[in-house]
Amino acid sequence: MAIRVSSFCRKDDVANQYDVLIIGAGIGGLSCGNYLAKAGKKVLIIEQHYKVGGYCSSFDRKGYRFDVGVHSLGSMRPCGHFYRVLKELELEIETVRPEITNYLRCPGYEIPIYKDFARTIDSLKSFFPTEQAGLDAFFARMEQSFASVFPILRDKTFKDVIDATFQSLPLRYIFSLLLGNLGSISSSISALAALGMFREFIADGGYYPKNGMQAVADAFANNFKKLGGEIVLNARVAQILIENGRPHGVRCTDGTYIPSPIIVSNAAAIHTFRDLLSEANLPSQYLEELSRLAYTTSALLVYLGIAKDMKRFITPHCTQWMFKKLDLIYQSYPFAKGGFDDFVVCYTPSFHIPGLAPLGKDCIILITGAPFQPVASVDAETYWRENKELYGNKLIHFFEEYFGDVQDAIEVKEVASPYTLYRYTANTEGSIYGWTATTKQFGPQRLSPETPVKGLYLVGQWTRPGPGVSMVAQSGRLISKMILAQ
Ligand SMILES: Cc1cc2nc3c(=O)[nH]c(=O)nc-3n(C[C@H](O)[C@H](O)[C@H](O)COP(=O)(O)OP(=O)(O)OC[C@H]3O[C@@H](n4cnc5c(N)ncnc54)[C@H](O)[C@@H]3O)c2cc1C
């Protein structure tokens, strides 16, 4: 439903104003909205899409359910960050977690990641018996608090840490492959970000919600409404309106004006500052710094509905990471140029939740890295309209090399390109994780949620603490506290 100006109040109608207006119903925006509404604030979330969740949403085709982006949750143990958000907001999300959460296939090695993480460490030790001390040291450091490792590791990259910890090159390579989830090469990723990723997504990862990822976003949205919050869908913010250096509301693309003295943007930082604000409202130094920040590249996804029981072919029943080269990510990052030939991740959600596919059939999701605009002379929309089927088929062939032919059993095939990710979420160039978690862009060095415009905040993967569902949910918690403290 498009929103109408008559359903909202005028700028001077203070009694009916929203205390806080949030642009975007990704998990970051929804989490922030929940905390603020719980504290008694009158909050409106404005979402351009027809459903909530951003990258954490799902869609249905012919009886199959596919997750758009997020495929696995982490940080859900009782002291995990995501667990704490769910507890504080009294949100119930039922999950399953297979015994083996991830399986890494690379030249010379097949490495299982067990739910019982001690087994993972034992299995790594059996592959690398001379590295026992290094493995113990690495995982002991992983468990240390951020505050205790921050002074030692703040300027170190992940490569610095693994090079200093392990003698074996293949083991360094394997730890780098496991790092794939952070969106860059080991020599640029912050050691602190990497240790956090190992702790929250590898040691404590692999949770999958019953009914698919949309259930997570819906749980946040339903709770927000129960707390008195309001959400409008199909409404795109076109402009954040500023007067005397402070926001007083937003204007949507249909011309609707919605007043509020505090605006929180869950949209990409670059979209927020370049498209929604007039550059005249920002100091030039801030804009220059913004233009120097690096962001992660995008991805190509293939969603397949397969009319056969794939559990017979894909074992163990968990996320499969397939790399053709062992030193990828340690030496070079496949996402930057398109990993079509050397790297595919395969998710199989219906293995764990049978209702996500028709009986005896399965949904398979394939993903690899891909640049937004591979050819400078062709715009991204045109390029991907003309090429996404070709690259989608390459991914299917890659998958078939490992798990056998599926072509004849394909009932549903959808391909999402970097342009698709951009179109549905407005993330800059379809960036998967927002700013790259380099040493200069992680922790306190990541772009601040407070902006040069007083009363305008950022929430989600383009600000602190970082990307991924648990981190952006935390970001919502953090920003709500900032706003409530004023
Ligand atoms: C392919 C892929 C796989 C991933 N896998 C995982 C995983 O397994 N586990 C994990 O934890 N993380 C994963 N991630 C990362 C994770 O999805 C993100 O870090 C996180 O979901 C980002 O949440 P967010 O709230 O910051 O923003 P987003 O999810 O990007 O949501 C932003 C919202 O703002 C809306 N919006 C933007 N501009 C406007 C506007 N002008 N007006 C109105 N609305 C607007 C968008 O429509 C969108 O709904 C994955 C990401 C991708 C792309």
The ligand as a Tripos MOL2 file, in Angstrom:
@<TRIPOS>MOLECULE
LIG
   53    58     1     0     0
SMALL
NO_CHARGES

@<TRIPOS>ATOM
      1 C1         24.0680  -13.2520   -0.1570 C.3       1 LIG1
      2 C2         24.2310  -12.8690    1.2800 C.ar      1 LIG1
      3 C3         24.4160  -13.8520    2.2450 C.ar      1 LIG1
      4 C4         24.5490  -13.5000    3.5940 C.ar      1 LIG1
      5 N1         24.6340  -14.4940    4.5260 N.ar      1 LIG1
      6 C5         24.6050  -14.1740    5.8340 C.ar      1 LIG1
      7 C6         24.4780  -15.2000    6.8310 C.ar      1 LIG1
      8 O1         24.3550  -16.3840    6.5230 O.2       1 LIG1
      9 N2         24.4630  -14.8430    8.1370 N.ar      1 LIG1
     10 C7         24.5380  -13.5230    8.5190 C.ar      1 LIG1
     11 O2         24.4950  -13.2520    9.7260 O.2       1 LIG1
     12 N3         24.6600  -12.5240    7.5890 N.ar      1 LIG1
     13 C8         24.6800  -12.8190    6.2750 C.ar      1 LIG1
     14 N4         24.7410  -11.8250    5.3310 N.ar      1 LIG1
     15 C9         24.9160  -10.4280    5.7800 C.3       1 LIG1
     16 C10        23.6080   -9.8850    6.3500 C.3       1 LIG1
     17 O3         22.5810  -10.2070    5.4740 O.3       1 LIG1
     18 C11        23.6380   -8.3800    6.5150 C.3       1 LIG1
     19 O4         24.8250   -7.9590    7.1900 O.3       1 LIG1
     20 C12        22.4410   -7.8700    7.3230 C.3       1 LIG1
     21 O5         21.2650   -8.5800    7.0330 O.3       1 LIG1
     22 C13        22.2410   -6.4010    6.9950 C.3       1 LIG1
     23 O6         21.1600   -5.9190    7.7430 O.3       1 LIG1
     24 P1         20.8210   -4.3790    7.7780 P.3       1 LIG1
     25 O7         19.7290   -4.1950    8.7710 O.co2     1 LIG1
     26 O8         22.0610   -3.5820    7.9790 O.co2     1 LIG1
     27 O9         20.3120   -3.9590    6.3190 O.3       1 LIG1
     28 P2         19.5680   -4.5960    5.0860 P.3       1 LIG1
     29 O10        19.2220   -6.0060    5.2780 O.co2     1 LIG1
     30 O11        20.3500   -4.2030    3.9050 O.co2     1 LIG1
     31 O12        18.1920   -3.7680    5.0750 O.3       1 LIG1
     32 C14        18.1260   -2.4020    4.7320 C.3       1 LIG1
     33 C15        16.6560   -2.1030    4.4590 C.3       1 LIG1
     34 O13        16.5060   -0.7140    4.1550 O.3       1 LIG1
     35 C16        15.5730   -0.5730    3.0990 C.3       1 LIG1
     36 N5         15.8090    0.7150    2.4340 N.ar      1 LIG1
     37 C17        16.9760    1.1280    1.8590 C.ar      1 LIG1
     38 N6         16.8230    2.3810    1.3480 N.ar      1 LIG1
     39 C18        15.5490    2.7510    1.6240 C.ar      1 LIG1
     40 C19        14.7900    3.9290    1.3480 C.ar      1 LIG1
     41 N7         15.3250    4.9810    0.6810 N.pl3     1 LIG1
     42 N8         13.4980    3.9950    1.7680 N.ar      1 LIG1
     43 C20        12.9390    2.9400    2.4420 C.ar      1 LIG1
     44 N9         13.6090    1.7970    2.7060 N.ar      1 LIG1
     45 C21        14.9020    1.7010    2.3170 C.ar      1 LIG1
     46 C22        15.8640   -1.7700    2.2090 C.3       1 LIG1
     47 O14        14.7900   -2.0690    1.3500 O.3       1 LIG1
     48 C23        16.1310   -2.8600    3.2470 C.3       1 LIG1
     49 O15        14.9560   -3.5490    3.6040 O.3       1 LIG1
     50 C24        24.5640  -12.1360    3.9770 C.ar      1 LIG1
     51 C25        24.3790  -11.1420    3.0140 C.ar      1 LIG1
     52 C26        24.1830  -11.5020    1.6740 C.ar      1 LIG1
     53 C27        23.9310  -10.4320    0.6550 C.3       1 LIG1
@<TRIPOS>BOND
     1     1     2 1
     2     2     3 ar
     3     2    52 ar
     4     3     4 ar
     5     4     5 ar
     6     4    50 ar
     7     5     6 ar
     8     6     7 ar
     9     6    13 1
    10     7     8 2
    11     7     9 ar
    12     9    10 ar
    13    10    11 2
    14    10    12 ar
    15    12    13 ar
    16    13    14 ar
    17    14    15 1
    18    14    50 ar
    19    15    16 1
    20    16    17 1
    21    16    18 1
    22    18    19 1
    23    18    20 1
    24    20    21 1
    25    20    22 1
    26    22    23 1
    27    23    24 1
    28    24    25 2
    29    24    26 1
    30    24    27 1
    31    27    28 1
    32    28    29 2
    33    28    30 1
    34    28    31 1
    35    31    32 1
    36    32    33 1
    37    33    34 1
    38    33    48 1
    39    34    35 1
    40    35    36 1
    41    35    46 1
    42    36    37 ar
    43    36    45 ar
    44    37    38 ar
    45    38    39 ar
    46    39    40 ar
    47    39    45 ar
    48    40    41 1
    49    40    42 ar
    50    42    43 ar
    51    43    44 ar
    52    44    45 ar
    53    46    47 1
    54    46    48 1
    55    48    49 1
    56    50    51 ar
    57    51    52 ar
    58    52    53 1
@<TRIPOS>SUBSTRUCTURE
     1 LIG1         1 GROUP 0 **** ****
